[in-house]
Amino acid sequence: MRKNFHSNLLANPKIYISLILIMRYSIMLQVVASITLIFLGTATLFAWLQYRQVTDEASIQTSNAMPI
């Protein structure tokens, strides 16, 4: 079976080329998906940093201090 498969590939180069193109397309799709996820992750991180509630540490310390 395996010998027959390889001989068919050598006899018909169109099949071999199409398999290579499918593998390249698969790898390219994985690279694009990975880069997209990285961009979405960094965009989410920066959006969270920009819109998070920032508490002023000085006001927290003065509100917890005992009045003199």
N, CA, C and O atoms as a Tripos MOL2 file, in Angstrom:
@<TRIPOS>MOLECULE
protein
  272   271    68     0     0
PROTEIN
NO_CHARGES

@<TRIPOS>ATOM
      1 N           0.8410   -1.1990    0.0000 N.3       1 MET1
      2 CA          0.0000    0.0000    0.0000 C.3       1 MET1
      3 C           0.8780    1.2510    0.0000 C.2       1 MET1
      4 O           0.6610    2.1560   -0.8070 O.2       1 MET1
      5 N           1.8620    1.3140    0.8910 N.am      2 ARG2
      6 CA          2.6970    2.5030    0.9770 C.3       2 ARG2
      7 C           3.5240    2.6790   -0.2900 C.2       2 ARG2
      8 O           3.6790    3.8010   -0.7740 O.2       2 ARG2
      9 N           4.0500    1.6060   -0.8240 N.am      3 LYS3
     10 CA          4.8320    1.6960   -2.0440 C.3       3 LYS3
     11 C           3.9550    2.1710   -3.2020 C.2       3 LYS3
     12 O           4.3910    2.9630   -4.0370 O.2       3 LYS3
     13 N           2.7480    1.6940   -3.2410 N.am      4 ASN4
     14 CA          1.8100    2.1140   -4.2740 C.3       4 ASN4
     15 C           1.4820    3.6010   -4.1360 C.2       4 ASN4
     16 O           1.3660    4.3140   -5.1330 O.2       4 ASN4
     17 N           1.3330    4.0590   -2.9010 N.am      5 PHE5
     18 CA          1.0160    5.4660   -2.6660 C.3       5 PHE5
     19 C           2.1440    6.3690   -3.1600 C.2       5 PHE5
     20 O           1.8950    7.3660   -3.8370 O.2       5 PHE5
     21 N           3.3870    6.0160   -2.8180 N.am      6 HIS6
     22 CA          4.5260    6.8240   -3.2480 C.3       6 HIS6
     23 C           4.7230    6.7640   -4.7520 C.2       6 HIS6
     24 O           5.0950    7.7650   -5.3640 O.2       6 HIS6
     25 N           4.4830    5.6240   -5.3520 N.am      7 SER7
     26 CA          4.6320    5.5350   -6.8050 C.3       7 SER7
     27 C           3.5590    6.3580   -7.4980 C.2       7 SER7
     28 O           3.8110    6.9280   -8.5590 O.2       7 SER7
     29 N           2.3720    6.4290   -6.9210 N.am      8 ASN8
     30 CA          1.3240    7.2790   -7.4970 C.3       8 ASN8
     31 C           1.7030    8.7560   -7.3920 C.2       8 ASN8
     32 O           1.4160    9.5400   -8.2970 O.2       8 ASN8
     33 N           2.3510    9.1320   -6.2820 N.am      9 LEU9
     34 CA          2.7830   10.5220   -6.1370 C.3       9 LEU9
     35 C           3.8300   10.8820   -7.1800 C.2       9 LEU9
     36 O           3.7930   11.9590   -7.7750 O.2       9 LEU9
     37 N           4.7600    9.9670   -7.3870 N.am     10 LEU10
     38 CA          5.8020   10.2330   -8.3720 C.3      10 LEU10
     39 C           5.2460   10.2210   -9.7890 C.2      10 LEU10
     40 O           5.7180   10.9600  -10.6520 O.2      10 LEU10
     41 N           4.2460    9.3820  -10.0270 N.am     11 ALA11
     42 CA          3.6670    9.2990  -11.3600 C.3      11 ALA11
     43 C           2.7920   10.5150  -11.6570 C.2      11 ALA11
     44 O           2.6990   10.9460  -12.8060 O.2      11 ALA11
     45 N           2.1550   11.0660  -10.6330 N.am     12 ASN12
     46 CA          1.2550   12.1970  -10.8290 C.3      12 ASN12
     47 C           1.7380   13.3600   -9.9590 C.2      12 ASN12
     48 O           1.3450   13.4540   -8.7960 O.2      12 ASN12
     49 N           2.5710   14.2380  -10.4890 N.am     13 PRO13
     50 CA          3.1220   15.3270   -9.6700 C.3      13 PRO13
     51 C           2.0790   16.3470   -9.2300 C.2      13 PRO13
     52 O           2.3220   17.1060   -8.2910 O.2      13 PRO13
     53 N           0.9190   16.3800   -9.8900 N.am     14 LYS14
     54 CA         -0.1250   17.3290   -9.4730 C.3      14 LYS14
     55 C          -0.6270   17.0000   -8.0750 C.2      14 LYS14
     56 O          -0.9120   17.9010   -7.2860 O.2      14 LYS14
     57 N          -0.7340   15.7060   -7.7650 N.am     15 ILE15
     58 CA         -1.1710   15.3010   -6.4230 C.3      15 ILE15
     59 C          -0.1320   15.7400   -5.3970 C.2      15 ILE15
     60 O          -0.4750   16.2720   -4.3420 O.2      15 ILE15
     61 N           1.1290   15.5130   -5.7120 N.am     16 TYR16
     62 CA          2.2210   15.8730   -4.8020 C.3      16 TYR16
     63 C           2.2420   17.3750   -4.5530 C.2      16 TYR16
     64 O           2.3950   17.8150   -3.4140 O.2      16 TYR16
     65 N           2.0890   18.1590   -5.6100 N.am     17 ILE17
     66 CA          2.0970   19.6220   -5.4660 C.3      17 ILE17
     67 C           0.8880   20.0850   -4.6640 C.2      17 ILE17
     68 O           1.0080   20.9880   -3.8350 O.2      17 ILE17
     69 N          -0.2680   19.4830   -4.8980 N.am     18 SER18
     70 CA         -1.4520   19.8920   -4.1510 C.3      18 SER18
     71 C          -1.3120   19.5540   -2.6700 C.2      18 SER18
     72 O          -1.7880   20.3080   -1.8220 O.2      18 SER18
     73 N          -0.6590   18.4190   -2.3410 N.am     19 LEU19
     74 CA         -0.4300   18.0880   -0.9360 C.3      19 LEU19
     75 C           0.4990   19.0970   -0.2730 C.2      19 LEU19
     76 O           0.2810   19.4950    0.8710 O.2      19 LEU19
     77 N           1.5310   19.5060   -0.9960 N.am     20 ILE20
     78 CA          2.4550   20.5110   -0.4580 C.3      20 ILE20
     79 C           1.7260   21.8330   -0.2320 C.2      20 ILE20
     80 O           1.9320   22.4900    0.7880 O.2      20 ILE20
     81 N           0.8800   22.2210   -1.1750 N.am     21 LEU21
     82 CA          0.1450   23.4800   -1.0330 C.3      21 LEU21
     83 C          -0.8300   23.4160    0.1300 C.2      21 LEU21
     84 O          -1.0190   24.4060    0.8380 O.2      21 LEU21
     85 N          -1.4460   22.2680    0.3320 N.am     22 ILE22
     86 CA         -2.3670   22.1220    1.4700 C.3      22 ILE22
     87 C          -1.5900   22.2260    2.7790 C.2      22 ILE22
     88 O          -2.0590   22.8590    3.7250 O.2      22 ILE22
     89 N          -0.4140   21.6150    2.8440 N.am     23 MET23
     90 CA          0.3890   21.7000    4.0610 C.3      23 MET23
     91 C           0.8600   23.1340    4.3080 C.2      23 MET23
     92 O           0.8530   23.6060    5.4440 O.2      23 MET23
     93 N           1.2650   23.8160    3.2480 N.am     24 ARG24
     94 CA          1.6820   25.2150    3.4160 C.3      24 ARG24
     95 C           0.5210   26.0730    3.8580 C.2      24 ARG24
     96 O           0.6890   26.9520    4.7040 O.2      24 ARG24
     97 N          -0.6720   25.8340    3.2960 N.am     25 TYR25
     98 CA         -1.8510   26.6010    3.6810 C.3      25 TYR25
     99 C          -2.1820   26.3460    5.1500 C.2      25 TYR25
    100 O          -2.5540   27.2730    5.8690 O.2      25 TYR25
    101 N          -2.0530   25.1130    5.5950 N.am     26 SER26
    102 CA         -2.3380   24.7760    6.9880 C.3      26 SER26
    103 C          -1.3740   25.4820    7.9290 C.2      26 SER26
    104 O          -1.7870   26.0320    8.9490 O.2      26 SER26
    105 N          -0.0890   25.4660    7.5870 N.am     27 ILE27
    106 CA          0.9020   26.1400    8.4170 C.3      27 ILE27
    107 C           0.6570   27.6450    8.4260 C.2      27 ILE27
    108 O           0.7490   28.2870    9.4720 O.2      27 ILE27
    109 N           0.3450   28.2060    7.2590 N.am     28 MET28
    110 CA          0.0700   29.6360    7.1730 C.3      28 MET28
    111 C          -1.1530   29.9990    8.0090 C.2      28 MET28
    112 O          -1.1660   31.0320    8.6780 O.2      28 MET28
    113 N          -2.1690   29.1590    7.9720 N.am     29 LEU29
    114 CA         -3.3740   29.4150    8.7540 C.3      29 LEU29
    115 C          -3.0740   29.3790   10.2490 C.2      29 LEU29
    116 O          -3.6130   30.1880   11.0040 O.2      29 LEU29
    117 N          -2.2230   28.4570   10.6840 N.am     30 GLN30
    118 CA         -1.8450   28.3950   12.0890 C.3      30 GLN30
    119 C          -1.0470   29.6280   12.5080 C.2      30 GLN30
    120 O          -1.2420   30.1460   13.6080 O.2      30 GLN30
    121 N          -0.1610   30.0960   11.6530 N.am     31 VAL31
    122 CA          0.6280   31.2910   11.9640 C.3      31 VAL31
    123 C          -0.2810   32.5130   12.0700 C.2      31 VAL31
    124 O          -0.1500   33.3080   13.0010 O.2      31 VAL31
    125 N          -1.1910   32.6630   11.1280 N.am     32 VAL32
    126 CA         -2.1100   33.8100   11.1490 C.3      32 VAL32
    127 C          -3.0090   33.7550   12.3810 C.2      32 VAL32
    128 O          -3.2540   34.7820   13.0140 O.2      32 VAL32
    129 N          -3.5020   32.5720   12.7250 N.am     33 ALA33
    130 CA         -4.3570   32.4390   13.9100 C.3      33 ALA33
    131 C          -3.5700   32.7640   15.1800 C.2      33 ALA33
    132 O          -4.0990   33.4120   16.0840 O.2      33 ALA33
    133 N          -2.3210   32.3240   15.2570 N.am     34 SER34
    134 CA         -1.4970   32.6170   16.4350 C.3      34 SER34
    135 C          -1.2380   34.1110   16.5770 C.2      34 SER34
    136 O          -1.3600   34.6650   17.6700 O.2      34 SER34
    137 N          -0.8840   34.7620   15.4780 N.am     35 ILE35
    138 CA         -0.6290   36.2040   15.5220 C.3      35 ILE35
    139 C          -1.8990   36.9570   15.8940 C.2      35 ILE35
    140 O          -1.8470   37.9240   16.6540 O.2      35 ILE35
    141 N          -3.0380   36.5210   15.3660 N.am     36 THR36
    142 CA         -4.3070   37.1690   15.7010 C.3      36 THR36
    143 C          -4.6100   37.0370   17.1880 C.2      36 THR36
    144 O          -5.0400   38.0020   17.8200 O.2      36 THR36
    145 N          -4.3890   35.8530   17.7530 N.am     37 LEU37
    146 CA         -4.6370   35.6750   19.1830 C.3      37 LEU37
    147 C          -3.6900   36.5150   20.0350 C.2      37 LEU37
    148 O          -4.0890   37.0380   21.0750 O.2      37 LEU37
    149 N          -2.4480   36.6460   19.6010 N.am     38 ILE38
    150 CA         -1.4990   37.4970   20.3320 C.3      38 ILE38
    151 C          -1.9490   38.9500   20.2840 C.2      38 ILE38
    152 O          -1.9170   39.6390   21.3040 O.2      38 ILE38
    153 N          -2.3680   39.4250   19.1160 N.am     39 PHE39
    154 CA         -2.8480   40.8040   19.0070 C.3      39 PHE39
    155 C          -4.0950   41.0290   19.8570 C.2      39 PHE39
    156 O          -4.2050   42.0540   20.5290 O.2      39 PHE39
    157 N          -5.0220   40.0950   19.8360 N.am     40 LEU40
    158 CA         -6.2310   40.2440   20.6510 C.3      40 LEU40
    159 C          -5.9000   40.2370   22.1420 C.2      40 LEU40
    160 O          -6.4930   40.9840   22.9200 O.2      40 LEU40
    161 N          -4.9560   39.3920   22.5310 N.am     41 GLY41
    162 CA         -4.5560   39.3530   23.9420 C.3      41 GLY41
    163 C          -3.9140   40.6470   24.3980 C.2      41 GLY41
    164 O          -4.2200   41.1480   25.4800 O.2      41 GLY41
    165 N          -3.0180   41.1980   23.5740 N.am     42 THR42
    166 CA         -2.3770   42.4580   23.9600 C.3      42 THR42
    167 C          -3.3710   43.6160   23.9190 C.2      42 THR42
    168 O          -3.2950   44.5270   24.7440 O.2      42 THR42
    169 N          -4.2920   43.5880   22.9750 N.am     43 ALA43
    170 CA         -5.3120   44.6480   22.9310 C.3      43 ALA43
    171 C          -6.1960   44.5850   24.1720 C.2      43 ALA43
    172 O          -6.5570   45.6190   24.7340 O.2      43 ALA43
    173 N          -6.5370   43.3920   24.5930 N.am     44 THR44
    174 CA         -7.3440   43.2340   25.8100 C.3      44 THR44
    175 C          -6.5840   43.7070   27.0350 C.2      44 THR44
    176 O          -7.1500   44.3630   27.9100 O.2      44 THR44
    177 N          -5.3040   43.3760   27.0990 N.am     45 LEU45
    178 CA         -4.4830   43.8100   28.2320 C.3      45 LEU45
    179 C          -4.3870   45.3350   28.2960 C.2      45 LEU45
    180 O          -4.5570   45.9220   29.3640 O.2      45 LEU45
    181 N          -4.1160   45.9740   27.1660 N.am     46 PHE46
    182 CA         -4.0060   47.4250   27.1750 C.3      46 PHE46
    183 C          -5.3490   48.1020   27.4350 C.2      46 PHE46
    184 O          -5.3930   49.1500   28.0790 O.2      46 PHE46
    185 N          -6.4360   47.5250   26.9480 N.am     47 ALA47
    186 CA         -7.7590   48.0860   27.2470 C.3      47 ALA47
    187 C          -8.0530   47.9790   28.7370 C.2      47 ALA47
    188 O          -8.6010   48.9060   29.3330 O.2      47 ALA47
    189 N          -7.6950   46.8590   29.3350 N.am     48 TRP48
    190 CA         -7.9080   46.6970   30.7740 C.3      48 TRP48
    191 C          -7.0550   47.6910   31.5490 C.2      48 TRP48
    192 O          -7.5280   48.2840   32.5190 O.2      48 TRP48
    193 N          -5.7990   47.8840   31.1350 N.am     49 LEU49
    194 CA         -4.9320   48.8360   31.8250 C.3      49 LEU49
    195 C          -5.4450   50.2670   31.6920 C.2      49 LEU49
    196 O          -5.3180   51.0680   32.6180 O.2      49 LEU49
    197 N          -6.0200   50.5800   30.5460 N.am     50 GLN50
    198 CA         -6.4660   51.9510   30.3160 C.3      50 GLN50
    199 C          -7.7420   52.2770   31.0900 C.2      50 GLN50
    200 O          -7.9010   53.3960   31.5770 O.2      50 GLN50
    201 N          -8.6490   51.3090   31.2040 N.am     51 TYR51
    202 CA         -9.9600   51.6060   31.7910 C.3      51 TYR51
    203 C         -10.1400   51.0700   33.2000 C.2      51 TYR51
    204 O         -11.2550   51.0960   33.7230 O.2      51 TYR51
    205 N          -9.0790   50.5840   33.8290 N.am     52 ARG52
    206 CA         -9.2350   50.0700   35.1920 C.3      52 ARG52
    207 C          -9.3720   51.2200   36.1800 C.2      52 ARG52
    208 O          -8.9500   52.3460   35.9160 O.2      52 ARG52
    209 N          -9.9670   50.9100   37.3110 N.am     53 GLN53
    210 CA        -10.1790   51.8990   38.3640 C.3      53 GLN53
    211 C          -8.8750   52.0680   39.1310 C.2      53 GLN53
    212 O          -8.3900   51.1190   39.7460 O.2      53 GLN53
    213 N          -8.3090   53.2600   39.1000 N.am     54 VAL54
    214 CA         -7.0640   53.5230   39.8070 C.3      54 VAL54
    215 C          -7.4040   54.2010   41.1220 C.2      54 VAL54
    216 O          -8.0640   55.2400   41.1510 O.2      54 VAL54
    217 N          -6.9410   53.5970   42.2130 N.am     55 THR55
    218 CA         -7.1770   54.1970   43.5230 C.3      55 THR55
    219 C          -5.9250   54.9550   43.9360 C.2      55 THR55
    220 O          -4.8010   54.5010   43.7220 O.2      55 THR55
    221 N          -6.1400   56.0870   44.5150 N.am     56 ASP56
    222 CA         -5.0300   56.9270   44.9570 C.3      56 ASP56
    223 C          -4.5610   56.4240   46.3170 C.2      56 ASP56
    224 O          -5.3270   56.4360   47.2810 O.2      56 ASP56
    225 N          -3.3260   55.9890   46.4020 N.am     57 GLU57
    226 CA         -2.8170   55.4330   47.6520 C.3      57 GLU57
    227 C          -2.7180   56.4910   48.7460 C.2      57 GLU57
    228 O          -2.8610   56.1660   49.9240 O.2      57 GLU57
    229 N          -2.4810   57.7290   48.3860 N.am     58 ALA58
    230 CA         -2.3720   58.7940   49.3930 C.3      58 ALA58
    231 C          -3.7140   59.0110   50.0820 C.2      58 ALA58
    232 O          -3.7620   59.2140   51.2960 O.2      58 ALA58
    233 N          -4.8070   58.9700   49.3130 N.am     59 SER59
    234 CA         -6.1180   59.1760   49.9360 C.3      59 SER59
    235 C          -6.5000   57.9920   50.8020 C.2      59 SER59
    236 O          -7.1840   58.1690   51.8110 O.2      59 SER59
    237 N          -6.0790   56.7860   50.4390 N.am     60 ILE60
    238 CA         -6.3620   55.6100   51.2700 C.3      60 ILE60
    239 C          -5.6030   55.7130   52.5870 C.2      60 ILE60
    240 O          -6.1520   55.4080   53.6460 O.2      60 ILE60
    241 N          -4.3360   56.1450   52.5250 N.am     61 GLN61
    242 CA         -3.5270   56.2280   53.7420 C.3      61 GLN61
    243 C          -4.0590   57.3300   54.6480 C.2      61 GLN61
    244 O          -4.0660   57.1460   55.8650 O.2      61 GLN61
    245 N          -4.5060   58.4690   54.1150 N.am     62 THR62
    246 CA         -4.9820   59.5480   54.9560 C.3      62 THR62
    247 C          -6.3650   59.2230   55.5420 C.2      62 THR62
    248 O          -6.6960   59.6750   56.6380 O.2      62 THR62
    249 N          -7.1640   58.4450   54.8150 N.am     63 SER63
    250 CA         -8.4920   58.1100   55.3600 C.3      63 SER63
    251 C          -8.3660   57.0670   56.4750 C.2      63 SER63
    252 O          -9.2200   57.0090   57.3600 O.2      63 SER63
    253 N          -7.3350   56.2590   56.4430 N.am     64 ASN64
    254 CA         -7.1250   55.2510   57.4880 C.3      64 ASN64
    255 C          -6.3370   55.8010   58.6720 C.2      64 ASN64
    256 O          -6.2870   55.1690   59.7270 O.2      64 ASN64
    257 N          -5.7280   56.9550   58.5100 N.am     65 ALA65
    258 CA         -4.9260   57.5270   59.6040 C.3      65 ALA65
    259 C          -5.8510   58.1140   60.6790 C.2      65 ALA65
    260 O          -6.9600   58.5700   60.4010 O.2      65 ALA65
    261 N          -5.3590   58.0820   61.8800 N.am     66 MET66
    262 CA         -6.1320   58.6510   62.9920 C.3      66 MET66
    263 C          -5.9600   60.1680   62.9890 C.2      66 MET66
    264 O          -4.8470   60.6660   62.8190 O.2      66 MET66
    265 N          -7.0630   60.9060   63.1770 N.am     67 PRO67
    266 CA         -6.9410   62.3740   63.2010 C.3      67 PRO67
    267 C          -6.1980   62.8230   64.4520 C.2      67 PRO67
    268 O          -6.2910   62.1960   65.5080 O.2      67 PRO67
    269 N          -5.4690   63.9070   64.3140 N.am     68 ILE68
    270 CA         -4.6800   64.4340   65.4430 C.3      68 ILE68
    271 C          -5.4350   65.5430   66.1160 C.2      68 ILE68
    272 O          -4.9470   66.1210   67.0880 O.2      68 ILE68
@<TRIPOS>BOND
     1     1     2 1
     2     2     3 1
     3     3     4 2
     4     3     5 am
     5     5     6 1
     6     6     7 1
     7     7     8 2
     8     7     9 am
     9     9    10 1
    10    10    11 1
    11    11    12 2
    12    11    13 am
    13    13    14 1
    14    14    15 1
    15    15    16 2
    16    15    17 am
    17    17    18 1
    18    18    19 1
    19    19    20 2
    20    19    21 am
    21    21    22 1
    22    22    23 1
    23    23    24 2
    24    23    25 am
    25    25    26 1
    26    26    27 1
    27    27    28 2
    28    27    29 am
    29    29    30 1
    30    30    31 1
    31    31    32 2
    32    31    33 am
    33    33    34 1
    34    34    35 1
    35    35    36 2
    36    35    37 am
    37    37    38 1
    38    38    39 1
    39    39    40 2
    40    39    41 am
    41    41    42 1
    42    42    43 1
    43    43    44 2
    44    43    45 am
    45    45    46 1
    46    46    47 1
    47    47    48 2
    48    47    49 am
    49    49    50 1
    50    50    51 1
    51    51    52 2
    52    51    53 am
    53    53    54 1
    54    54    55 1
    55    55    56 2
    56    55    57 am
    57    57    58 1
    58    58    59 1
    59    59    60 2
    60    59    61 am
    61    61    62 1
    62    62    63 1
    63    63    64 2
    64    63    65 am
    65    65    66 1
    66    66    67 1
    67    67    68 2
    68    67    69 am
    69    69    70 1
    70    70    71 1
    71    71    72 2
    72    71    73 am
    73    73    74 1
    74    74    75 1
    75    75    76 2
    76    75    77 am
    77    77    78 1
    78    78    79 1
    79    79    80 2
    80    79    81 am
    81    81    82 1
    82    82    83 1
    83    83    84 2
    84    83    85 am
    85    85    86 1
    86    86    87 1
    87    87    88 2
    88    87    89 am
    89    89    90 1
    90    90    91 1
    91    91    92 2
    92    91    93 am
    93    93    94 1
    94    94    95 1
    95    95    96 2
    96    95    97 am
    97    97    98 1
    98    98    99 1
    99    99   100 2
   100    99   101 am
   101   101   102 1
   102   102   103 1
   103   103   104 2
   104   103   105 am
   105   105   106 1
   106   106   107 1
   107   107   108 2
   108   107   109 am
   109   109   110 1
   110   110   111 1
   111   111   112 2
   112   111   113 am
   113   113   114 1
   114   114   115 1
   115   115   116 2
   116   115   117 am
   117   117   118 1
   118   118   119 1
   119   119   120 2
   120   119   121 am
   121   121   122 1
   122   122   123 1
   123   123   124 2
   124   123   125 am
   125   125   126 1
   126   126   127 1
   127   127   128 2
   128   127   129 am
   129   129   130 1
   130   130   131 1
   131   131   132 2
   132   131   133 am
   133   133   134 1
   134   134   135 1
   135   135   136 2
   136   135   137 am
   137   137   138 1
   138   138   139 1
   139   139   140 2
   140   139   141 am
   141   141   142 1
   142   142   143 1
   143   143   144 2
   144   143   145 am
   145   145   146 1
   146   146   147 1
   147   147   148 2
   148   147   149 am
   149   149   150 1
   150   150   151 1
   151   151   152 2
   152   151   153 am
   153   153   154 1
   154   154   155 1
   155   155   156 2
   156   155   157 am
   157   157   158 1
   158   158   159 1
   159   159   160 2
   160   159   161 am
   161   161   162 1
   162   162   163 1
   163   163   164 2
   164   163   165 am
   165   165   166 1
   166   166   167 1
   167   167   168 2
   168   167   169 am
   169   169   170 1
   170   170   171 1
   171   171   172 2
   172   171   173 am
   173   173   174 1
   174   174   175 1
   175   175   176 2
   176   175   177 am
   177   177   178 1
   178   178   179 1
   179   179   180 2
   180   179   181 am
   181   181   182 1
   182   182   183 1
   183   183   184 2
   184   183   185 am
   185   185   186 1
   186   186   187 1
   187   187   188 2
   188   187   189 am
   189   189   190 1
   190   190   191 1
   191   191   192 2
   192   191   193 am
   193   193   194 1
   194   194   195 1
   195   195   196 2
   196   195   197 am
   197   197   198 1
   198   198   199 1
   199   199   200 2
   200   199   201 am
   201   201   202 1
   202   202   203 1
   203   203   204 2
   204   203   205 am
   205   205   206 1
   206   206   207 1
   207   207   208 2
   208   207   209 am
   209   209   210 1
   210   210   211 1
   211   211   212 2
   212   211   213 am
   213   213   214 1
   214   214   215 1
   215   215   216 2
   216   215   217 am
   217   217   218 1
   218   218   219 1
   219   219   220 2
   220   219   221 am
   221   221   222 1
   222   222   223 1
   223   223   224 2
   224   223   225 am
   225   225   226 1
   226   226   227 1
   227   227   228 2
   228   227   229 am
   229   229   230 1
   230   230   231 1
   231   231   232 2
   232   231   233 am
   233   233   234 1
   234   234   235 1
   235   235   236 2
   236   235   237 am
   237   237   238 1
   238   238   239 1
   239   239   240 2
   240   239   241 am
   241   241   242 1
   242   242   243 1
   243   243   244 2
   244   243   245 am
   245   245   246 1
   246   246   247 1
   247   247   248 2
   248   247   249 am
   249   249   250 1
   250   250   251 1
   251   251   252 2
   252   251   253 am
   253   253   254 1
   254   254   255 1
   255   255   256 2
   256   255   257 am
   257   257   258 1
   258   258   259 1
   259   259   260 2
   260   259   261 am
   261   261   262 1
   262   262   263 1
   263   263   264 2
   264   263   265 am
   265   265   266 1
   266   266   267 1
   267   267   268 2
   268   267   269 am
   269   269   270 1
   270   270   271 1
   271   271   272 2
@<TRIPOS>SUBSTRUCTURE
     1 MET1         2 RESIDUE 1 A MET
     2 ARG2         6 RESIDUE 1 A ARG
     3 LYS3        10 RESIDUE 1 A LYS
     4 ASN4        14 RESIDUE 1 A ASN
     5 PHE5        18 RESIDUE 1 A PHE
     6 HIS6        22 RESIDUE 1 A HIS
     7 SER7        26 RESIDUE 1 A SER
     8 ASN8        30 RESIDUE 1 A ASN
     9 LEU9        34 RESIDUE 1 A LEU
    10 LEU10       38 RESIDUE 1 A LEU
    11 ALA11       42 RESIDUE 1 A ALA
    12 ASN12       46 RESIDUE 1 A ASN
    13 PRO13       50 RESIDUE 1 A PRO
    14 LYS14       54 RESIDUE 1 A LYS
    15 ILE15       58 RESIDUE 1 A ILE
    16 TYR16       62 RESIDUE 1 A TYR
    17 ILE17       66 RESIDUE 1 A ILE
    18 SER18       70 RESIDUE 1 A SER
    19 LEU19       74 RESIDUE 1 A LEU
    20 ILE20       78 RESIDUE 1 A ILE
    21 LEU21       82 RESIDUE 1 A LEU
    22 ILE22       86 RESIDUE 1 A ILE
    23 MET23       90 RESIDUE 1 A MET
    24 ARG24       94 RESIDUE 1 A ARG
    25 TYR25       98 RESIDUE 1 A TYR
    26 SER26      102 RESIDUE 1 A SER
    27 ILE27      106 RESIDUE 1 A ILE
    28 MET28      110 RESIDUE 1 A MET
    29 LEU29      114 RESIDUE 1 A LEU
    30 GLN30      118 RESIDUE 1 A GLN
    31 VAL31      122 RESIDUE 1 A VAL
    32 VAL32      126 RESIDUE 1 A VAL
    33 ALA33      130 RESIDUE 1 A ALA
    34 SER34      134 RESIDUE 1 A SER
    35 ILE35      138 RESIDUE 1 A ILE
    36 THR36      142 RESIDUE 1 A THR
    37 LEU37      146 RESIDUE 1 A LEU
    38 ILE38      150 RESIDUE 1 A ILE
    39 PHE39      154 RESIDUE 1 A PHE
    40 LEU40      158 RESIDUE 1 A LEU
    41 GLY41      162 RESIDUE 1 A GLY
    42 THR42      166 RESIDUE 1 A THR
    43 ALA43      170 RESIDUE 1 A ALA
    44 THR44      174 RESIDUE 1 A THR
    45 LEU45      178 RESIDUE 1 A LEU
    46 PHE46      182 RESIDUE 1 A PHE
    47 ALA47      186 RESIDUE 1 A ALA
    48 TRP48      190 RESIDUE 1 A TRP
    49 LEU49      194 RESIDUE 1 A LEU
    50 GLN50      198 RESIDUE 1 A GLN
    51 TYR51      202 RESIDUE 1 A TYR
    52 ARG52      206 RESIDUE 1 A ARG
    53 GLN53      210 RESIDUE 1 A GLN
    54 VAL54      214 RESIDUE 1 A VAL
    55 THR55      218 RESIDUE 1 A THR
    56 ASP56      222 RESIDUE 1 A ASP
    57 GLU57      226 RESIDUE 1 A GLU
    58 ALA58      230 RESIDUE 1 A ALA
    59 SER59      234 RESIDUE 1 A SER
    60 ILE60      238 RESIDUE 1 A ILE
    61 GLN61      242 RESIDUE 1 A GLN
    62 THR62      246 RESIDUE 1 A THR
    63 SER63      250 RESIDUE 1 A SER
    64 ASN64      254 RESIDUE 1 A ASN
    65 ALA65      258 RESIDUE 1 A ALA
    66 MET66      262 RESIDUE 1 A MET
    67 PRO67      266 RESIDUE 1 A PRO
    68 ILE68      270 RESIDUE 1 A ILE
